[in-house]
Every structure is written in C-alpha cells, then in structure tokens.
Amino acid sequence: QVHLVESGGGLVQPGGSLRLSCAFSGSIFSSYVMGWYRQPPGKQREWVADIMSAGQTNYRVSVKGRFTISRDNAKNTVYLQMNSLKPEDTAVYYCRALYREIYWGQGTQVTVSS
C-alpha cells in the first residue's frame, strides 16, 4: 500500500514563496509518475504539475515559470517549489502518485494573502 503525506503549506504574502514536500511510503517510488493537484475554495480539483520517472516535467500554464516540481528518488520525496505566489494560488494542494494505481495524499493548505 502506498501512503503519501504532504507538508510545507501555510500562509504567505503575495509574491512570496513556499516549498511543498510529499513523502512517499511504499515500494518502487522511482516507477511512479508523481504530481501535484490543487483545489481552490469553491472550485474543483485541478492539475498543477507532473514529473515522470526519468525527470520530465509538465506544468499548468498558469504556474509555468513560477512553480518547479522535482523529485529525489533516494529520499522517496517529491517537491513543489512555488515562487511569485498569487492570491489565486490559494488552495489545498494534493500530492498524487500514478503507476498501476493512483494514490492521493491528504492535502496541505496554501493561503496567499496580504
């Protein structure tokens, strides 16, 4: 069974930065496509970024150039570095693992407000 735990969320001012972490418990972490999703208040969950097993990345247009997804296979951890944060980035951020099955973390709140 795969278990994902996000951390690093919090309150930040517009223009600030946060780094989210997702710890993966289970086997063959390196085989998984890891990703981040978010759910803004009152809206549906939306995809943010993916990183493939070999390190290829893809981003939602609205975060491209501001967010960076990365992974450390030795630590079974995926990260989301978020810079130049905007109020519209406010959401619960979820970690997702995809291989033969999909697994989700519990989410971590990110609030961007002055």
N, C-alpha and C positions, 0 to 999 in steps of 0.2 A: 504494500500500500504506500502511495506517495502522499506526503504531507508537505504543504507549503505554508510558510509563515512570513508575512511581510512586516517590515519595520521601517522607521525613519520618517513617518508622516508627522505633520504638525502645522502650526500657524506661521506663516511667513508673509512679509510685506511684498507688494508688487515690485517686480524687479529682482527679488531675492532668489535664493537657490535652496534646494533640498536634494538629498540623495536617498532614494528608497532602496531597501535591500529585500531580497526574497531568499530565504533559506529553504533548500530542497532536502527533504529526508526521504531516502529510498535508494533504489539501485539505478544504474546506468543513466545518471544525470546527463552525461555528455551526449546521449542519444536524443534528448528531448529538444524540441523547439520551445524556447521559453519566451514569454511575452508579458506585456503589461496592458491592462484594460483599466478604464475608469468609468465611474458613474456619477455624473454631476447631479446635484439635488434636483429632483423633479424630472429627470431625464433617464433614458435607457442607457444601459452599459455600452460603451464604445471602445473600440480597439485603439491602442496608443502606439505600441511598438512591438516588434518581434526580433528575436535573434536566433539564427539557425545553429545547428550543431557545429558547423565549421566556422561560425562567426559572422556570416552575412546578416545584415540588419535591414529592417524596413520600418518606416515611420509614418504616422498620420501626418498629413500635410500641415495641420495647424501647429504641430510641435516640432517639425523638422527644423534643424538648426538651433534649437533651444534644448532639446532633450537628447540624451545619449543612453542607449541601452548597451550593457556589457555583461559578460559572464566570466566567472572564474571556475573552471571545471574542477580544479584541485580543491576548491572550497565548497563546491556544490551550491553556488550562490549566483544569483542574477541581480543586477543593479539597474536603477534608472536615475541618472543624474539629470536634474531639472534646473535649468537656468532661465533667467529673464522671465520669471513666473508672472502670470497674469491672473486677474480675478476669475476669468473664465476657465482657468485650470483647476479651480476648486472642485473637488470630487473625492469619492472614495476610490482609491487605487487598488487594483487587484492583480496579483501575480497568477499566471496561467502556465501550466506545463502541458505539452502535447507530444505524444509519441503514438502509442497504440490506443491510448485513452487520454481523456482530458481531465486535468486536476486544477482546482482553484484554491487560492488562499482565502483567508478570512477578510482581507481588506485592511487598508490603513488610510485614515482621513488626512487629506491635504487641504488646507484652507489658505487662500491667498487674499489677504485683506489688509487695508491700512487702518 
